[in-house]
Amino acid sequence: MASEQPIAELTRASTASGTGDYGVWTEHRIPDDRSSWNPAICQFYEYWLSLAPPGGLPGRQHIVPTDIVPLLSRLWMLDVFRDPLRFRYRLVGTDITRSLQRELTGLWLDEAQPETIRNPTLRDRYRYMVETGKPTWRRGQTLWSRDPTHRLIENCLAPLAQDGKTVDKIIAVSVMFDASGREL
């Protein structure tokens, strides 16, 4: 748990203003027009939306894996821990494991991928979802060490809350592309 201190320090530093300032955070907002999204990402997001109870967030208990079989190899999930805020991989699909060239299930995010501590865009994205209960979307260059042919990524990360309010998990689907934009 050696990395708890840096996360706590960086989280305090990024919210020192007390105004919800996310530093360089771009918020990776969900666009109104999702017609350019990869079909797997769109399917995942629509599924997540369909699970939400009125006025609340869906929880892990709402997810039925057989409903999203085509997405399972690209799906990953993090457990959320607080005081200090940390994340641990609960599950990682086979396509993600292959891209990262190692198994991450059961590992702490900040230990498996230290970039999440140093890079404010990464760090603040997770914190933003925990604090706001809002999903995020991103398409761009990969920010973590991966198979060298995997140069671009598109992903959607969505919060889950067993009680409908307090985010206790983050679920996501990621699609990898080569440098020319061809889906892998």
RODO-2510 file (C-alpha; in nm, 4 decimals, decimal comma):
residues 184
     n   res          X          Y          Z
     1     m     0,0000     0,0000     0,0000
     2     a     0,2978     0,2234    -0,0594
     3     s     0,1124     0,4197    -0,3249
     4     e    -0,1655     0,5412    -0,0927
     5     q     0,0282     0,8514     0,0099
     6     p     0,0901     0,9812    -0,3434
     7     i    -0,2770     0,9342    -0,4383
     8     a    -0,3940     1,1163    -0,1275
     9     e    -0,1469     1,3990    -0,1850
    10     l    -0,2341     1,4360    -0,5515
    11     t    -0,6058     1,4241    -0,4829
    12     r    -0,5714     1,6996    -0,2220
    13     a    -0,3575     1,9052    -0,4570
    14     s    -0,6083     1,8810    -0,7408
    15     t    -0,8982     1,9914    -0,5191
    16     a    -0,7144     2,2461    -0,3059
    17     s    -0,9299     2,5239    -0,4438
    18     g    -1,2405     2,3519    -0,3032
    19     t    -1,4371     2,4533    -0,6124
    20     g    -1,4427     2,1174    -0,7884
    21     d    -1,1473     2,2271    -1,0026
    22     y    -1,0251     1,9172    -1,1831
    23     g    -0,6985     2,0721    -1,3003
    24     v    -0,6305     1,9693    -1,6583
    25     w    -0,9350     1,7418    -1,6506
    26     t    -1,1276     1,7658    -1,9757
    27     e    -1,4208     1,5725    -1,8300
    28     h    -1,4450     1,3356    -2,1305
    29     r    -1,8117     1,4257    -2,1472
    30     i    -2,0634     1,1973    -2,3115
    31     p    -2,1498     1,3774    -2,6376
    32     d    -2,5096     1,4269    -2,7436
    33     d    -2,4227     1,2879    -3,0871
    34     r    -2,2816     0,9379    -3,0427
    35     s    -2,3119     0,8353    -3,4082
    36     s    -1,9321     0,8230    -3,4477
    37     w    -1,8840     0,5904    -3,1489
    38     n    -1,7618     0,2367    -3,1983
    39     p    -2,0706     0,0083    -3,1936
    40     a    -1,9404    -0,1869    -2,8903
    41     i    -1,8939     0,1336    -2,6901
    42     c    -2,2391     0,2562    -2,7893
    43     q    -2,3958    -0,0798    -2,6959
    44     f    -2,2260    -0,0693    -2,3556
    45     y    -2,3386     0,2877    -2,2819
    46     e    -2,6988     0,2201    -2,3894
    47     y    -2,7026    -0,0941    -2,1741
    48     w    -2,5733     0,1005    -1,8714
    49     l    -2,8419     0,3682    -1,9262
    50     s    -3,1136     0,1009    -1,9486
    51     l    -3,0171    -0,0384    -1,6065
    52     a    -3,0471     0,2840    -1,4076
    53     p    -3,3364     0,2932    -1,1647
    54     p    -3,5383     0,6185    -1,1642
    55     g    -3,3294     0,8934    -1,0058
    56     g    -3,0348     0,6660    -0,9293
    57     l    -2,7347     0,4790    -1,0585
    58     p    -2,7392     0,1130    -1,1538
    59     g    -2,5463    -0,1257    -0,9336
    60     r    -2,3516    -0,4428    -1,0023
    61     q    -2,6643    -0,6347    -0,9057
    62     h    -2,8385    -0,4975    -1,2185
    63     i    -2,5810    -0,6310    -1,4647
    64     v    -2,6666    -0,9578    -1,6343
    65     p    -2,3540    -1,0860    -1,8144
    66     t    -2,5586    -1,2916    -2,0612
    67     d    -2,7150    -0,9639    -2,1825
    68     i    -2,3754    -0,8327    -2,2935
    69     v    -2,1859    -1,1431    -2,4076
    70     p    -2,0333    -0,9693    -2,7142
    71     l    -1,8781    -0,7072    -2,4831
    72     l    -1,7321    -0,9329    -2,2130
    73     s    -1,3840    -0,9678    -2,3640
    74     r    -1,3533    -0,5860    -2,3680
    75     l    -1,5147    -0,5248    -2,0303
    76     w    -1,3323    -0,4363    -1,7096
    77     m    -1,4465    -0,3395    -1,3637
    78     l    -1,2884    -0,1619    -1,0684
    79     d    -1,3883    -0,1739    -0,7026
    80     v    -1,3841     0,1695    -0,5388
    81     f    -1,2199     0,2108    -0,1964
    82     r    -1,2240     0,5301     0,0078
    83     d    -1,0027     0,6941     0,2712
    84     p    -0,7834     0,7114     0,0720
    85     l    -0,9490     0,6866    -0,2679
    86     r    -0,8140     0,3806    -0,4498
    87     f    -0,9307     0,1366    -0,7129
    88     r    -0,8747    -0,2369    -0,7507
    89     y    -0,9386    -0,4420    -1,0630
    90     r    -1,2350    -0,6703    -0,9978
    91     l    -1,2330    -0,8252    -1,3434
    92     v    -1,0552    -0,7732    -1,6741
    93     g    -1,1718    -0,9157    -2,0073
    94     t    -0,9441    -1,1217    -2,2284
    95     d    -0,9007    -0,8520    -2,4972
    96     i    -0,7865    -0,6033    -2,2320
    97     t    -0,5494    -0,8573    -2,0758
    98     r    -0,4041    -0,9325    -2,4184
    99     s    -0,3576    -0,5624    -2,4969
   100     l    -0,1901    -0,4885    -2,1622
   101     q     0,0106    -0,8113    -2,1952
   102     r    -0,0615    -0,9186    -1,8378
   103     e    -0,3422    -1,0131    -1,6022
   104     l    -0,4644    -0,7296    -1,3789
   105     t    -0,7568    -0,8891    -1,1940
   106     g    -0,7084    -0,8343    -0,8196
   107     l    -0,4359    -0,5699    -0,8574
   108     w    -0,4569    -0,2103    -0,7373
   109     l    -0,4916     0,0290    -1,0316
   110     d    -0,2210     0,2643    -0,9024
   111     e     0,0286    -0,0197    -0,8595
   112     a    -0,0506    -0,1962    -1,1873
   113     q    -0,0484     0,1291    -1,3836
   114     p     0,1413     0,4031    -1,1981
   115     e     0,0498     0,6464    -1,4764
   116     t    -0,2835     0,6887    -1,2980
   117     i    -0,1022     0,8700    -1,0165
   118     r     0,1235     1,0899    -1,2281
   119     n    -0,1175     1,1826    -1,5083
   120     p    -0,3880     1,4258    -1,3880
   121     t    -0,6152     1,3384    -1,6801
   122     l    -0,6226     0,9745    -1,5733
   123     r    -0,6334     1,0351    -1,1994
   124     d    -0,9044     1,2988    -1,2156
   125     r    -1,1218     1,0983    -1,4525
   126     y    -1,1729     0,8269    -1,1929
   127     r    -1,2216     1,0730    -0,9094
   128     y    -1,4707     1,2723    -1,1184
   129     m    -1,6865     0,9643    -1,1725
   130     v    -1,6813     0,8714    -0,8038
   131     e    -1,7729     1,2256    -0,6974
   132     t    -2,0358     1,3031    -0,9629
   133     g    -2,1785     0,9611    -1,0505
   134     k    -2,1437     1,0486    -1,4205
   135     p    -2,0010     0,8249    -1,6950
   136     t    -1,7127     0,9382    -1,9147
   137     w    -1,6030     0,8685    -2,2712
   138     r    -1,2678     0,9058    -2,4423
   139     r    -1,1143     0,8386    -2,7816
   140     g    -0,7447     0,9025    -2,8416
   141     q    -0,3923     0,7770    -2,7974
   142     t    -0,3330     0,5098    -2,5384
   143     l    -0,1945     0,6454    -2,2121
   144     w    -0,0754     0,3158    -2,0610
   145     s     0,1862     0,0614    -2,1646
   146     r     0,0273    -0,1816    -2,4081
   147     d     0,0972    -0,4064    -2,7021
   148     p     0,2963    -0,1732    -2,9317
   149     t     0,0469    -0,2193    -3,2171
   150     h    -0,2356    -0,0879    -2,9958
   151     r    -0,1986     0,2868    -3,0476
   152     l    -0,5500     0,4277    -3,0114
   153     i    -0,8285     0,3568    -2,7677
   154     e    -1,1948     0,4348    -2,7306
   155     n    -1,3627     0,3649    -2,4010
   156     c    -1,6604     0,4440    -2,1886
   157     l    -1,6378     0,4206    -1,8105
   158     a    -1,9562     0,4202    -1,6045
   159     p    -2,0191     0,4332    -1,2301
   160     l    -2,2115     0,1683    -1,0406
   161     a    -2,3709     0,2101    -0,6981
   162     q    -2,5303    -0,0736    -0,5040
   163     d    -2,7441     0,1765    -0,3116
   164     g    -2,8170     0,3845    -0,6244
   165     k    -2,6140     0,6805    -0,4944
   166     t    -2,2673     0,5982    -0,3584
   167     v    -2,0339     0,4883    -0,6377
   168     d    -1,8725     0,1599    -0,5325
   169     k    -1,7607     0,0263    -0,8708
   170     i    -1,6631     0,1524    -1,2135
   171     i    -1,7436    -0,0621    -1,5148
   172     a    -1,5990     0,0007    -1,8581
   173     v    -1,5569    -0,1222    -2,2126
   174     s    -1,2441    -0,0423    -2,4150
   175     v    -1,1797    -0,0927    -2,7856
   176     m    -0,8256    -0,0822    -2,9240
   177     f    -0,7124     0,0373    -3,2667
   178     d    -0,3856     0,0333    -3,4562
   179     a    -0,2117     0,3548    -3,5671
   180     s    -0,4231     0,3739    -3,8840
   181     g    -0,7484     0,3476    -3,6850
   182     r    -0,8224    -0,0170    -3,7706
   183     e    -1,0057    -0,1926    -3,4872
   184     l    -0,8067    -0,4731    -3,3277
***
